[in-house]
Amino acid sequence: MNLKSERRGIHVDQSELLCKKGCGYYGNPAWQGFCSKCWREEYHKARQKQIQEDWELAERLQREEEEAYASSQSTQGAQSLTFSKFEEKKTNEKTRKVTTVKKFFTASSRAGAKKVSPEKVEKAMDQIEKYIMTRQYKYVFCPETTDDEKKDLAVQKRIRALHWVTPQMLCVPVNEEIPEVSDLVVKAITDIIEMDSKRVPRDKLACITKCSKHIFNAIKITKNEPASADDFLPTLIYIVLKGNPPRLQSNIQYITRFCNPSRLMTGEDGYYFTNLCCAVAFIEKLDAQSLNLSQEDFDRFMTGQTSPKKQEAESFSPDVCLGVKQMYKNLDLLSQLNERQERIVSEAKKLEKDLIDWTDGITKEVQDIVEKYPLEIKPKGQALAAIDSENVENDKLPPPLQPQVYAG
């Protein structure tokens, strides 16, 4: 897709999206900044270089085998004829193996004995890809050695902050008031979200293709004419913002790493995938100028102080239907309730933190007092004996009185 055409309403930094080779087409971050054509050329150059290196390696191995054989022949000239024939046979077998390796890396060997149609090769590659990636999915998707998860969270947070972006700001040529168009938009969002549930890279790529075709059909029905590339990219950006697909960056990286390169470099699958990468890059760098807004309005929308829908409701004329006015009033109330809920949650978290800090402070003060004034418990004293009980152990007391009997 040529970027020399003017972007409708969207200010894209074309220097960051153009191919690194300077051909004037889109560059895909998944292809190191090259477009599909230039990436294919670079891929073939690298492939030819690898073949040449393998060829040189095979020739070097053959020379070493020949030198080793010549050396063994000179030192073992006195051996028997039977043994010499055995060595000759062994050397010939090694030479034949080296020649076979050399032929394997030549272009003629691929198109020589076995003539297989490209369709069968592509089908076989798809089956191998499906078999391997289905079983290795949990190990290779979003591995811990990469920062894919961190990028996923950043993109998801960014899209949530841009929930207020309207189709008019992006110059999206889609009229969702048309029932058929609205259904296609819902299908496109469903397809881009469903991409995360697939395991095979080809299936994930198919979800992007289906989503893109729904977008083209929605534009075609709205405009009553075929959609152009300048209409497609803004609409794809709007679909991504509205759908907020889960683990978007991880899925893009997974397709880039493990999908059949021929699919990404040729055909409509590669074209749609390139546009999705450009849409994500645009969302990450979206600013006030990109949406034809002032910096003040952009900051107010980003912080949630107001929304474009609220401004549109205030500018209604008296002839507008009461139902539409009531709908926007309800939306305004919901927005206020959302802000109030976020404020309450923030204050509740602050209160929870204060309670935890207060509890920790009281506990520390009690511990300090206990350490400073330790509690000493004295042993119990000896119990006192009853006055009228026999006290044989104490000799200082007088003997008890005895009753006396007087004669009358």
Backbone torsions as a table, in degrees:
resi	resn	phi	psi	omega
1	MET	NA	124.2	-176.1
2	ASN	-79.5	132.0	-178.3
3	LEU	-92.5	2.2	-179.5
4	LYS	-72.2	-19.8	175.7
5	SER	-71.6	149.7	-175.7
6	GLU	-73.9	133.5	177.8
7	ARG	-78.0	130.9	-174.3
8	ARG	-81.8	103.2	172.9
9	GLY	77.7	-6.1	-177.5
10	ILE	-117.0	123.3	-180.0
11	HIS	-91.7	101.1	-179.3
12	VAL	-104.7	134.3	174.9
13	ASP	-73.4	91.0	-172.2
14	GLN	-64.5	-27.3	-179.7
15	SER	-63.7	-24.5	-179.8
16	GLU	-89.0	-16.0	-178.0
17	LEU	-104.4	-14.7	-178.6
18	LEU	-72.3	156.8	178.8
19	CYS	-62.4	140.8	-178.9
20	LYS	-63.0	-22.9	-176.3
21	LYS	-82.9	-8.8	176.9
22	GLY	80.1	28.1	-179.5
23	CYS	-85.4	-11.0	177.8
24	GLY	93.9	6.0	179.5
25	TYR	-108.4	171.2	179.4
26	TYR	-62.4	139.1	171.0
27	GLY	-104.3	135.9	-177.8
28	ASN	-97.6	125.6	176.6
29	PRO	-58.3	-28.1	179.3
30	ALA	-70.5	-19.6	179.1
31	TRP	-109.1	31.6	176.0
32	GLN	62.6	31.1	176.2
33	GLY	87.0	2.1	177.8
34	PHE	-91.9	156.9	170.1
35	CYS	-80.7	175.4	-175.0
36	SER	-62.6	-40.3	-178.3
37	LYS	-66.6	-47.8	-178.7
38	CYS	-68.6	-34.6	177.4
39	TRP	-65.1	-39.1	178.5
40	ARG	-63.2	-40.6	178.2
41	GLU	-64.5	-44.0	178.9
42	GLU	-64.5	-36.8	179.5
43	TYR	-64.8	-43.7	179.3
44	HIS	-65.8	-37.2	177.7
45	LYS	-62.6	-45.3	179.0
46	ALA	-63.5	-37.4	179.5
47	ARG	-65.9	-44.0	178.5
48	GLN	-64.0	-37.1	177.9
49	LYS	-64.5	-41.2	179.4
50	GLN	-65.8	-40.7	178.1
51	ILE	-62.0	-41.9	179.9
52	GLN	-63.4	-41.9	178.4
53	GLU	-64.4	-40.3	177.5
54	ASP	-65.2	-37.3	177.8
55	TRP	-63.2	-45.3	179.1
56	GLU	-64.1	-37.3	177.5
57	LEU	-64.0	-42.4	179.8
58	ALA	-64.6	-40.2	178.4
59	GLU	-65.0	-40.1	179.4
60	ARG	-65.1	-39.9	177.2
61	LEU	-64.0	-38.1	179.1
62	GLN	-65.7	-41.4	179.0
63	ARG	-63.2	-41.5	179.0
64	GLU	-63.5	-38.7	177.8
65	GLU	-65.5	-41.4	180.0
66	GLU	-65.8	-41.9	178.7
67	GLU	-65.2	-40.0	178.5
68	ALA	-64.2	-39.1	178.9
69	TYR	-66.2	-43.0	179.3
70	ALA	-63.3	-39.6	178.9
71	SER	-65.2	-41.1	-179.9
72	SER	-67.5	-33.4	179.1
73	GLN	-67.7	-37.0	-178.0
74	SER	-72.3	-34.1	-178.0
75	THR	-85.6	-16.5	-176.8
76	GLN	-117.7	33.1	-178.3
77	GLY	-68.0	-22.9	-176.6
78	ALA	-88.2	-1.3	-178.5
79	GLN	-76.2	174.0	-175.4
80	SER	-70.6	162.1	-179.3
81	LEU	-66.8	-34.4	-179.5
82	THR	-64.2	-43.8	179.9
83	PHE	-66.0	-36.5	178.4
84	SER	-64.4	-41.5	178.4
85	LYS	-64.9	-35.3	178.5
86	PHE	-64.5	-43.2	178.2
87	GLU	-65.0	-39.2	179.0
88	GLU	-64.0	-42.2	178.8
89	LYS	-64.1	-41.4	179.9
90	LYS	-64.6	-41.5	179.3
91	THR	-66.3	-40.9	178.1
92	ASN	-61.9	-36.5	178.9
93	GLU	-67.1	-41.6	177.6
94	LYS	-64.8	-40.1	178.5
95	THR	-62.7	-40.0	179.3
96	ARG	-64.3	-37.6	178.9
97	LYS	-66.8	-41.0	178.8
98	VAL	-64.4	-41.1	177.7
99	THR	-62.4	-38.3	178.1
100	THR	-63.8	-40.0	177.2
101	VAL	-63.2	-40.6	178.9
102	LYS	-64.0	-41.2	-180.0
103	LYS	-67.4	-27.6	-177.8
104	PHE	-64.1	-33.1	-176.8
105	PHE	-92.1	0.9	178.8
106	THR	-87.9	154.2	-179.6
107	ALA	-69.0	-29.1	-176.9
108	SER	-68.6	-29.9	-177.7
109	SER	-69.5	-30.2	-178.9
110	ARG	-74.4	-28.2	-178.1
111	ALA	-109.7	16.1	-174.2
112	GLY	-92.2	-96.9	-169.7
113	ALA	-65.0	-50.3	-176.2
114	LYS	-98.3	112.3	178.0
115	LYS	-101.4	107.2	-179.2
116	VAL	-115.5	135.7	-178.5
117	SER	-68.2	148.0	178.8
118	PRO	-58.6	-31.0	179.5
119	GLU	-64.4	-41.3	179.6
120	LYS	-68.8	-38.5	177.5
121	VAL	-62.9	-43.6	179.9
122	GLU	-64.3	-40.2	179.1
123	LYS	-65.7	-40.8	178.3
124	ALA	-65.2	-41.5	177.9
125	MET	-62.4	-38.8	179.0
126	ASP	-65.2	-40.0	179.7
127	GLN	-67.8	-40.2	177.1
128	ILE	-64.4	-43.3	178.3
129	GLU	-60.8	-43.0	-179.8
130	LYS	-64.9	-42.7	-177.5
131	TYR	-64.6	-45.8	-174.9
132	ILE	-73.9	-49.0	-172.6
133	MET	-71.2	-27.9	177.5
134	THR	-64.5	-37.4	-178.0
135	ARG	-85.1	-23.5	-178.3
136	GLN	-104.0	8.3	-171.7
137	TYR	-59.1	-47.8	-175.0
138	LYS	-68.5	-15.1	-179.8
139	TYR	-95.2	-30.3	-172.4
140	VAL	-106.5	-12.9	178.5
141	PHE	-87.3	122.7	179.7
142	CYS	51.4	58.4	-179.4
143	PRO	-68.1	159.0	-177.9
144	GLU	-69.7	-18.9	-178.3
145	THR	-77.2	-6.4	-179.8
146	THR	-114.4	172.8	177.4
147	ASP	-105.0	29.7	-178.6
148	ASP	-61.4	-42.2	-178.2
149	GLU	-64.4	-38.7	178.2
150	LYS	-63.7	-41.3	177.7
151	LYS	-66.9	-37.2	177.9
152	ASP	-59.3	-47.2	-179.1
153	LEU	-64.7	-38.2	179.8
154	ALA	-65.5	-43.9	-180.0
155	VAL	-67.3	-41.4	179.4
156	GLN	-62.8	-43.1	177.5
157	LYS	-64.9	-38.0	179.3
158	ARG	-64.9	-43.9	-179.4
159	ILE	-66.4	-38.8	177.0
160	ARG	-62.6	-37.2	178.9
161	ALA	-69.0	-20.3	-178.5
162	LEU	-103.1	25.6	-177.5
163	HIS	-65.9	-18.1	-176.6
164	TRP	-83.5	-8.3	-177.4
165	VAL	-65.2	129.6	-178.1
166	THR	-102.2	160.6	176.9
167	PRO	-60.3	-31.6	-179.7
168	GLN	-65.5	-35.3	179.5
169	MET	-65.9	-33.1	180.0
170	LEU	-91.9	-0.3	-176.2
171	CYS	56.8	47.0	179.7
172	VAL	-81.6	120.6	-178.5
173	PRO	-83.5	54.2	-178.4
174	VAL	-131.2	127.5	179.0
175	ASN	-105.4	102.0	-176.7
176	GLU	-75.8	-5.8	175.2
177	GLU	-72.8	-18.7	174.5
178	ILE	-78.3	121.6	-175.1
179	PRO	-54.8	-42.0	-178.8
180	GLU	-65.7	-39.4	178.1
181	VAL	-67.2	-41.3	178.2
182	SER	-60.5	-39.9	178.0
183	ASP	-64.8	-39.1	179.3
184	LEU	-67.3	-36.4	177.1
185	VAL	-64.4	-42.0	178.2
186	VAL	-63.7	-41.5	178.5
187	LYS	-64.3	-39.6	179.1
188	ALA	-63.5	-42.9	178.1
189	ILE	-64.3	-40.9	179.2
190	THR	-61.8	-41.6	-178.8
191	ASP	-66.1	-42.1	-177.6
192	ILE	-70.4	-29.7	175.8
193	ILE	-75.4	-36.7	-178.2
194	GLU	-66.2	-17.6	-179.0
195	MET	-56.7	-34.5	-177.3
196	ASP	-69.2	-21.9	-177.8
197	SER	-83.8	-11.1	-179.5
198	LYS	-85.7	152.8	-179.9
199	ARG	-108.4	-32.2	-177.4
200	VAL	-85.1	133.6	179.4
201	PRO	-55.7	-36.9	179.5
202	ARG	-63.4	-36.9	179.0
203	ASP	-69.8	-38.8	176.3
204	LYS	-63.1	-41.4	178.6
205	LEU	-64.9	-34.8	178.7
206	ALA	-65.4	-34.9	177.0
207	CYS	-63.9	-40.3	177.2
208	ILE	-64.0	-39.8	179.8
209	THR	-65.5	-44.5	179.0
210	LYS	-63.1	-42.0	177.3
211	CYS	-59.5	-43.7	-178.3
212	SER	-65.9	-38.2	179.2
213	LYS	-67.1	-37.4	175.0
214	HIS	-62.9	-37.4	178.1
215	ILE	-64.3	-45.2	179.0
216	PHE	-61.5	-40.3	178.9
217	ASN	-66.7	-38.8	178.5
218	ALA	-64.2	-40.9	178.1
219	ILE	-66.3	-39.8	-179.1
220	LYS	-64.0	-41.4	179.7
221	ILE	-68.9	-38.3	-179.3
222	THR	-67.9	-43.5	-175.1
223	LYS	-94.1	-9.3	-176.9
224	ASN	58.4	33.1	177.2
225	GLU	-160.2	158.9	-179.2
226	PRO	-59.3	143.5	-179.5
227	ALA	-77.4	149.0	177.2
228	SER	-105.4	171.4	179.6
229	ALA	-66.1	-32.6	179.2
230	ASP	-68.6	-24.9	175.5
231	ASP	-83.7	-30.5	-172.7
232	PHE	-71.0	-47.2	-174.7
233	LEU	-62.6	-47.0	176.7
234	PRO	-60.2	-37.1	179.5
235	THR	-68.3	-38.8	176.9
236	LEU	-63.6	-38.6	176.4
237	ILE	-61.5	-42.7	179.6
238	TYR	-64.7	-39.7	178.9
239	ILE	-64.1	-42.1	179.0
240	VAL	-64.9	-41.5	178.6
241	LEU	-65.3	-38.5	-177.6
242	LYS	-76.8	-33.4	-177.9
243	GLY	-89.1	-31.1	-176.3
244	ASN	46.2	67.0	-176.1
245	PRO	-60.4	141.2	179.5
246	PRO	-71.9	143.0	176.3
247	ARG	49.1	49.2	-174.2
248	LEU	-63.4	-48.0	-178.5
249	GLN	-66.1	-38.1	179.0
250	SER	-63.0	-40.5	179.0
251	ASN	-67.1	-38.9	178.0
252	ILE	-64.6	-44.9	179.3
253	GLN	-66.0	-36.8	179.0
254	TYR	-63.5	-44.2	177.8
255	ILE	-63.5	-42.2	-178.3
256	THR	-63.8	-39.2	-174.6
257	ARG	-78.2	-36.0	-166.4
258	PHE	-122.6	-5.1	179.0
259	CYS	-76.5	152.1	176.9
260	ASN	-56.7	120.5	-175.6
261	PRO	-56.6	-30.6	-179.1
262	SER	-63.7	-29.2	179.2
263	ARG	-73.1	-35.3	-178.6
264	LEU	-80.4	-20.9	-176.4
265	MET	-97.8	-15.5	-177.0
266	THR	-137.2	161.4	171.8
267	GLY	79.3	178.1	-176.9
268	GLU	-72.1	-28.1	178.1
269	ASP	-59.4	-46.8	178.8
270	GLY	-64.5	-36.4	179.4
271	TYR	-65.0	-47.2	-179.2
272	TYR	-66.9	-38.0	179.2
273	PHE	-65.2	-39.5	177.3
274	THR	-61.8	-41.6	178.9
275	ASN	-65.6	-35.9	177.4
276	LEU	-64.6	-41.7	176.8
277	CYS	-61.8	-40.3	178.0
278	CYS	-66.8	-37.6	179.1
279	ALA	-63.5	-42.9	179.1
280	VAL	-65.5	-41.1	178.3
281	ALA	-63.1	-37.8	178.9
282	PHE	-66.4	-41.8	-179.7
283	ILE	-63.2	-39.8	-179.3
284	GLU	-64.9	-27.4	-176.9
285	LYS	-111.8	13.2	-177.0
286	LEU	-64.5	134.1	179.8
287	ASP	-139.1	-173.1	-176.4
288	ALA	-63.2	-39.6	-178.6
289	GLN	-65.1	-33.5	-179.6
290	SER	-65.8	-26.3	-178.2
291	LEU	-106.5	9.9	-179.6
292	ASN	58.9	41.6	179.4
293	LEU	-118.3	158.8	172.1
294	SER	-76.8	157.1	-179.0
295	GLN	-64.4	-32.0	179.1
296	GLU	-66.0	-47.4	178.7
297	ASP	-64.4	-39.5	-179.9
298	PHE	-61.9	-42.9	179.2
299	ASP	-66.5	-38.5	178.4
300	ARG	-65.6	-39.2	178.1
301	PHE	-67.6	-39.9	-178.2
302	MET	-67.9	-34.9	-179.9
303	THR	-85.1	-7.0	178.2
304	GLY	82.4	12.3	179.3
305	GLN	-67.5	-30.7	177.0
306	THR	-154.0	177.5	-179.5
307	SER	-143.6	154.2	178.4
308	PRO	-59.7	-33.8	-178.9
309	LYS	-64.6	-37.3	179.0
310	LYS	-65.7	-40.9	178.7
311	GLN	-66.0	-37.2	178.3
312	GLU	-65.4	-38.0	-179.4
313	ALA	-66.4	-35.5	-179.7
314	GLU	-71.7	-21.8	-177.3
315	SER	-95.5	11.1	-180.0
316	PHE	-68.2	145.9	175.1
317	SER	-83.1	163.1	-178.5
318	PRO	-63.8	-19.3	-176.6
319	ASP	-82.7	-4.0	-177.1
320	VAL	-70.2	145.9	-178.8
321	CYS	-58.5	141.1	179.8
322	LEU	-63.3	-33.4	179.3
323	GLY	-63.1	-38.9	178.7
324	VAL	-67.1	-41.8	177.6
325	LYS	-61.6	-43.6	179.8
326	GLN	-63.7	-37.2	178.9
327	MET	-61.7	-44.6	-179.3
328	TYR	-71.3	-29.8	173.5
329	LYS	-64.7	-41.2	177.5
330	ASN	-63.8	-40.6	177.3
331	LEU	-63.1	-38.3	177.8
332	ASP	-65.0	-40.9	177.9
333	LEU	-63.9	-41.2	177.9
334	LEU	-63.3	-38.7	177.8
335	SER	-64.0	-42.1	178.3
336	GLN	-65.6	-41.4	177.6
337	LEU	-62.6	-37.2	178.0
338	ASN	-64.4	-44.2	177.8
339	GLU	-62.8	-41.5	179.8
340	ARG	-64.4	-41.7	179.2
341	GLN	-63.4	-42.4	178.3
342	GLU	-63.3	-37.8	178.4
343	ARG	-67.0	-41.2	179.5
344	ILE	-64.7	-42.4	178.6
345	VAL	-62.2	-40.7	179.1
346	SER	-64.1	-43.9	179.1
347	GLU	-67.1	-36.9	177.9
348	ALA	-63.3	-40.3	177.0
349	LYS	-64.8	-37.8	178.4
350	LYS	-65.8	-42.3	178.5
351	LEU	-62.9	-40.6	177.7
352	GLU	-61.2	-41.3	178.6
353	LYS	-65.6	-40.3	179.0
354	ASP	-64.0	-40.7	179.1
355	LEU	-63.9	-40.9	178.6
356	ILE	-64.5	-43.0	178.9
357	ASP	-64.0	-40.2	-179.6
358	TRP	-64.8	-42.5	179.0
359	THR	-63.2	-42.7	178.4
360	ASP	-64.2	-37.6	179.7
361	GLY	-66.2	-44.4	178.5
362	ILE	-62.3	-43.5	179.7
363	THR	-61.1	-39.6	179.9
364	LYS	-67.9	-41.0	179.5
365	GLU	-63.5	-42.4	178.7
366	VAL	-62.4	-42.7	178.8
367	GLN	-63.1	-39.1	179.0
368	ASP	-64.9	-41.1	-179.8
369	ILE	-66.6	-41.4	179.3
370	VAL	-63.8	-39.5	179.2
371	GLU	-69.6	-34.7	-178.0
372	LYS	-77.6	-38.9	-179.3
373	TYR	-123.6	81.3	-178.7
374	PRO	-67.6	147.0	-178.9
375	LEU	-85.7	121.5	179.8
376	GLU	-107.2	122.4	-178.8
377	ILE	-106.3	114.9	-179.2
378	LYS	-81.0	149.9	179.0
379	PRO	-68.3	154.2	-177.9
380	LYS	-68.6	141.7	177.4
381	GLY	-78.1	167.8	-177.6
382	GLN	-72.0	136.4	-177.9
383	ALA	-69.5	142.0	179.0
384	LEU	-78.9	140.4	179.5
385	ALA	-79.8	153.8	177.8
386	ALA	-67.9	149.9	-175.5
387	ILE	-64.3	-41.4	-175.5
388	ASP	-89.7	8.2	178.9
389	SER	-88.1	159.8	178.9
390	GLU	-72.6	127.5	-178.6
391	ASN	-120.8	83.0	-176.2
392	VAL	-79.7	-18.9	-176.0
393	GLU	-81.8	-20.7	-177.2
394	ASN	-103.5	107.6	-176.4
395	ASP	-83.1	-12.1	-176.5
396	LYS	-76.4	-18.2	180.0
397	LEU	-81.5	143.9	177.1
398	PRO	-69.1	158.3	179.5
399	PRO	-67.5	157.3	-179.4
400	PRO	-68.6	150.9	-179.5
401	LEU	-70.1	140.1	176.8
402	GLN	-106.9	142.7	179.3
403	PRO	-68.8	140.7	179.1
404	GLN	-112.5	141.8	-179.0
405	VAL	-111.8	124.6	178.9
406	TYR	-105.7	137.4	178.8
407	ALA	-78.5	136.0	-177.9
408	GLY	-91.4	NA	NA
